[in-house]
């Protein structure tokens, strides 16, 4: 009985980690389409208010809250993937223990 096959889930964990780091750097490629629309809307509203010489505090707050919600979403996804990986490892260990307890021959 070999090691549990966690390659697929490990790949997903790495991908989610890359997405999380990209969001922390301010990149937009990991965002969903709804999140992208919200970012573009806040940027457009902020640039309009800058053009008119007004405060952009509301749009900046929208961008900050959007960034934190995206980070929260990706962190939750990463946690779920780690839990799934642990479940796979535990199932493989239980199967191995059951096989060994069947007898010595």
C-alpha contacts under 8 A as a table, 3 or more apart, distances in Angstrom:
res1	aa1	res2	aa2	distance
1	X	96	X	6.66
3	X	92	X	7.59
4	X	88	X	6.95
4	X	89	X	5.91
4	X	92	X	5.72
5	X	8	X	7.73
6	X	9	X	5.41
6	X	10	X	5.90
6	X	85	X	6.65
6	X	88	X	7.36
6	X	89	X	7.88
7	X	10	X	5.02
7	X	11	X	6.10
8	X	11	X	5.18
8	X	12	X	6.43
9	X	12	X	4.97
9	X	13	X	6.17
9	X	81	X	6.89
9	X	84	X	7.94
9	X	85	X	6.44
10	X	13	X	5.00
10	X	14	X	6.24
10	X	85	X	7.71
11	X	14	X	5.14
11	X	15	X	6.19
12	X	15	X	5.01
12	X	16	X	6.13
12	X	81	X	7.55
13	X	16	X	5.15
13	X	17	X	6.12
13	X	78	X	6.30
13	X	81	X	6.34
13	X	82	X	7.41
14	X	17	X	5.02
14	X	18	X	6.23
15	X	18	X	5.14
15	X	19	X	6.29
16	X	19	X	4.95
16	X	20	X	6.13
16	X	74	X	6.78
16	X	77	X	7.54
16	X	78	X	6.27
17	X	20	X	5.07
17	X	21	X	6.22
17	X	78	X	7.35
18	X	21	X	5.19
18	X	22	X	6.12
19	X	22	X	5.05
19	X	23	X	6.22
19	X	30	X	5.49
19	X	74	X	7.57
20	X	23	X	5.16
20	X	24	X	6.27
20	X	30	X	7.98
20	X	71	X	6.45
20	X	74	X	6.11
20	X	75	X	7.40
21	X	24	X	5.04
21	X	25	X	6.28
22	X	25	X	5.04
22	X	26	X	6.35
22	X	27	X	5.31
22	X	28	X	7.69
22	X	29	X	7.92
22	X	30	X	7.20
23	X	26	X	4.98
23	X	27	X	5.34
23	X	28	X	6.76
23	X	30	X	6.89
23	X	31	X	8.00
23	X	67	X	7.32
23	X	70	X	7.59
23	X	71	X	6.86
24	X	27	X	7.55
24	X	71	X	7.56
27	X	30	X	7.42
28	X	31	X	5.57
28	X	36	X	7.19
31	X	34	X	7.99
31	X	35	X	5.73
31	X	36	X	5.95
31	X	70	X	7.31
32	X	35	X	5.19
32	X	36	X	6.15
33	X	36	X	4.97
33	X	37	X	6.13
34	X	37	X	5.10
34	X	38	X	6.28
35	X	38	X	5.07
35	X	39	X	6.24
35	X	66	X	7.37
35	X	70	X	7.91
36	X	39	X	5.07
36	X	40	X	6.14
37	X	40	X	5.14
37	X	41	X	6.03
38	X	41	X	5.04
38	X	42	X	6.16
38	X	66	X	7.85
39	X	42	X	5.16
39	X	43	X	6.11
39	X	63	X	6.36
39	X	66	X	7.55
40	X	43	X	5.04
40	X	44	X	5.98
41	X	44	X	5.10
41	X	45	X	6.06
42	X	45	X	5.10
42	X	46	X	5.97
42	X	59	X	5.16
42	X	60	X	7.60
42	X	62	X	6.64
42	X	63	X	6.60
43	X	46	X	5.04
43	X	47	X	6.02
43	X	59	X	7.08
44	X	47	X	5.19
44	X	48	X	6.15
45	X	48	X	5.12
45	X	49	X	6.26
45	X	59	X	6.73
46	X	49	X	5.11
46	X	50	X	6.15
46	X	56	X	5.32
46	X	59	X	5.53
46	X	60	X	7.57
47	X	50	X	4.98
47	X	51	X	6.10
48	X	51	X	5.05
48	X	52	X	6.37
49	X	52	X	5.01
49	X	53	X	6.10
49	X	54	X	5.10
49	X	55	X	6.54
49	X	56	X	6.21
50	X	53	X	4.90
50	X	54	X	5.71
50	X	55	X	6.99
50	X	56	X	6.82
51	X	54	X	7.68
55	X	58	X	7.87
56	X	59	X	5.48
56	X	60	X	6.19
57	X	60	X	5.08
57	X	61	X	6.12
58	X	61	X	5.13
58	X	62	X	6.26
59	X	62	X	4.94
59	X	63	X	6.23
60	X	63	X	5.11
60	X	64	X	6.18
61	X	64	X	5.04
61	X	65	X	6.06
62	X	65	X	5.22
62	X	66	X	5.99
63	X	66	X	5.05
63	X	67	X	6.11
64	X	67	X	5.15
64	X	68	X	6.28
65	X	68	X	5.12
65	X	69	X	6.13
66	X	69	X	5.09
66	X	70	X	6.18
67	X	70	X	5.20
67	X	71	X	6.17
68	X	71	X	5.00
68	X	72	X	6.07
69	X	72	X	4.95
69	X	73	X	6.12
70	X	73	X	5.04
70	X	74	X	6.23
71	X	74	X	5.22
71	X	75	X	6.05
72	X	75	X	5.07
72	X	76	X	6.12
73	X	76	X	5.22
73	X	77	X	6.22
74	X	77	X	4.94
74	X	78	X	6.08
75	X	78	X	5.00
75	X	79	X	6.17
76	X	79	X	5.05
76	X	80	X	6.20
77	X	80	X	5.13
77	X	81	X	6.27
78	X	81	X	5.10
78	X	82	X	6.27
79	X	82	X	5.12
79	X	83	X	6.23
80	X	83	X	5.09
80	X	84	X	6.18
81	X	84	X	5.03
81	X	85	X	6.15
82	X	85	X	5.06
82	X	86	X	6.20
83	X	86	X	5.10
83	X	87	X	6.20
84	X	87	X	5.02
84	X	88	X	6.35
85	X	88	X	5.17
85	X	89	X	6.33
86	X	89	X	5.09
86	X	90	X	6.09
87	X	90	X	5.08
87	X	91	X	6.13
88	X	91	X	5.18
88	X	92	X	6.27
89	X	92	X	5.19
89	X	93	X	6.21
90	X	93	X	5.03
90	X	94	X	6.12
91	X	94	X	5.10
91	X	95	X	6.15
92	X	95	X	5.10
92	X	96	X	6.14
93	X	96	X	5.06
93	X	97	X	6.12
94	X	97	X	5.08
94	X	98	X	6.08
95	X	98	X	5.09
95	X	99	X	6.16
96	X	99	X	5.10
96	X	100	X	6.22
97	X	100	X	5.12
97	X	101	X	6.14
98	X	101	X	5.20
98	X	102	X	6.53
99	X	102	X	5.53
100	X	103	X	6.52
100	X	104	X	7.47
101	X	104	X	7.86
